[in-house]
Amino acid sequence: MAIIYTYPSATPKASDKLIGTVTEDVNAVNVVKGNPTRSFTLSAVQTLFNQDVVSSTIMVPSASILAIDNTGSTSVTLLTAPAAGKAYDIQQLTAYMNVGSAAYVNGAELYIKGPWSGTGVAIPQGFINTTTVTGNSLYKLDTTVSTAGYTMAQATALTLNSGSGTKFITGNGILYINITYKIVNTTASMV
């Protein structure tokens, strides 16, 4: 076997493999004895380290956007409420506007509300009501909600709501929201 640093370099991909040792776990369903050497894909290793992180994309059609009002009585559920004693830890929010032929008119900015006790994360009106495909069609939303009043709320759904203005009256674009999150325990020990 050659000295490890003499091997040529390569750019890794998810299906590439690493060599490692499977350690004995007496609590496993199928106990592996003797700590054998095995190969592992990079994607399996990534999954192991990010096993509690989920990324989900939700499509919000134009009918749903037009139905959202500023009273809170009509909203779009992006993520249903987790169980009691649990809360969403939102790590990243990204919005993409698949622009339509008719701009959204007369509406206010939209807010993603839920795991925070404050107002929520704003999606600007100008991002929603455009009909021009530009670099601004993809928007990373600010999830730094460390301001006073932004404490994590347990057992609370993540919803899309209207701001303080009037609701949109026309428009036909489709909004996609990608949410990267994990569910955390809100008990004193967080386990």
C-alpha positions in Angstrom: 0.0 0.0 0.0 1.3 3.4 -1.0 1.9 6.3 1.5 -1.4 8.1 1.9 -0.1 11.5 0.8 1.2 10.1 -2.5 -2.3 9.4 -3.8 -3.7 12.0 -6.3 -6.3 14.6 -5.1 -9.9 14.5 -6.3 -13.1 16.5 -5.8 -15.4 14.4 -3.6 -19.0 13.5 -4.5 -21.8 12.1 -2.3 -21.4 8.5 -3.7 -17.6 8.4 -3.0 -16.5 6.2 -0.1 -14.4 6.4 3.0 -12.8 3.6 4.9 -13.6 3.2 8.5 -14.1 0.7 11.4 -17.5 -0.5 12.5 -17.4 -0.6 16.3 -19.3 -3.2 18.3 -22.7 -2.0 19.7 -24.1 -4.6 22.0 -27.5 -2.8 21.9 -27.8 -3.1 18.1 -30.4 -5.4 16.4 -27.6 -7.1 14.4 -24.4 -6.9 16.6 -21.2 -6.7 14.5 -18.3 -8.4 16.2 -14.6 -7.8 15.9 -14.6 -4.2 14.8 -14.4 -4.9 11.0 -13.2 -2.4 8.4 -15.9 -1.2 6.1 -16.5 1.5 3.5 -19.0 4.3 4.0 -20.4 6.8 1.4 -19.9 10.5 2.0 -23.6 11.0 1.9 -24.1 8.5 4.7 -21.5 10.3 6.8 -23.2 13.6 6.1 -26.6 12.1 7.1 -25.1 10.9 10.3 -23.9 14.4 11.3 -27.1 16.2 10.1 -29.6 13.6 11.1 -31.9 16.0 12.9 -31.8 18.7 10.3 -34.6 18.8 7.7 -35.0 20.9 4.6 -38.5 21.2 3.2 -39.8 23.3 0.3 -43.4 24.4 0.4 -45.3 25.7 -2.7 -47.7 28.6 -2.0 -50.0 28.9 -5.1 -51.6 32.2 -6.1 -55.0 31.3 -4.7 -53.4 30.9 -1.3 -51.5 34.1 -1.5 -54.7 36.0 -2.5 -56.6 34.4 0.4 -54.2 35.6 3.1 -55.6 38.5 5.1 -54.2 40.8 7.7 -56.5 39.7 10.5 -54.8 36.4 10.9 -58.0 34.5 10.2 -56.6 33.2 6.8 -53.0 32.0 6.7 -51.0 29.3 5.0 -49.6 26.5 7.2 -46.0 25.9 6.2 -45.1 23.4 9.0 -47.7 21.9 11.3 -47.1 22.4 15.1 -44.7 19.9 16.6 -45.7 18.0 19.7 -46.0 19.6 23.2 -42.6 20.3 24.7 -41.0 20.8 21.3 -40.2 23.8 19.1 -38.9 24.6 15.6 -35.3 25.8 15.5 -35.4 27.6 12.1 -31.9 27.6 10.6 -32.5 29.1 7.2 -35.5 30.4 5.2 -35.2 31.0 1.5 -38.0 32.3 -0.8 -38.3 31.9 -4.5 -40.9 33.7 -6.6 -42.0 32.0 -9.8 -43.3 35.2 -11.3 -46.6 35.2 -13.1 -48.0 37.3 -15.9 -49.9 39.5 -13.4 -48.3 41.3 -10.5 -49.8 41.0 -7.0 -51.6 44.3 -6.3 -52.7 46.1 -3.2 -51.2 43.8 -0.6 -48.7 44.2 2.2 -45.6 42.3 3.0 -46.0 38.7 4.1 -44.7 37.3 7.4 -43.6 33.9 8.3 -44.8 33.4 11.9 -44.6 30.6 14.4 -41.7 29.6 16.5 -41.1 33.1 17.6 -43.2 35.2 19.9 -42.6 38.3 17.9 -43.9 39.6 14.6 -42.2 37.1 12.4 -39.8 37.1 9.4 -40.8 39.5 6.7 -41.0 38.8 3.0 -41.0 42.2 1.3 -44.0 43.3 -0.8 -41.7 44.2 -3.7 -40.5 40.6 -3.8 -44.0 39.2 -4.0 -45.5 41.6 -6.5 -42.9 41.5 -9.2 -43.5 40.1 -12.7 -39.8 40.4 -13.7 -37.5 37.5 -13.4 -34.3 39.0 -11.9 -31.6 37.9 -9.4 -34.1 39.1 -6.8 -36.4 36.2 -7.6 -34.5 34.2 -5.0 -34.4 35.8 -1.5 -32.7 34.6 1.7 -34.8 35.7 4.6 -33.3 37.1 7.8 -33.9 34.6 10.6 -31.8 36.4 13.2 -34.6 37.0 15.6 -32.6 37.8 18.7 -34.6 41.0 19.3 -36.5 41.2 22.5 -39.8 39.4 22.3 -38.4 36.7 19.9 -38.4 33.7 22.2 -39.1 30.2 20.8 -42.7 29.2 21.2 -43.3 25.5 21.7 -45.9 23.4 19.9 -46.5 26.2 17.4 -47.0 25.8 13.7 -45.0 27.9 11.1 -47.5 29.9 9.1 -47.5 32.5 6.3 -49.6 35.6 7.2 -50.2 39.1 5.8 -48.7 42.3 7.3 -50.7 45.3 8.5 -51.9 46.4 5.0 -54.7 45.1 2.9 -54.6 41.8 1.2 -53.5 41.2 -2.4 -56.5 41.5 -4.8 -54.9 40.1 -8.0 -51.8 38.3 -9.1 -50.8 34.9 -10.3 -47.2 34.1 -9.3 -46.2 31.1 -7.2 -44.2 31.4 -4.0 -41.8 28.7 -2.9 -40.4 28.7 0.6 -37.5 26.5 1.6 -37.2 25.9 5.3 -34.2 24.3 6.9 -34.9 23.4 10.5 -34.7 20.9 13.3 -37.1 20.2 16.1 -35.7 20.8 19.6 -37.0 19.9 23.0 -38.1 22.8 25.2 -37.9 21.0 28.5 -35.4 22.3 31.1 -32.8 19.7 30.0 -33.6 20.0 26.3 -33.6 16.2 25.9 
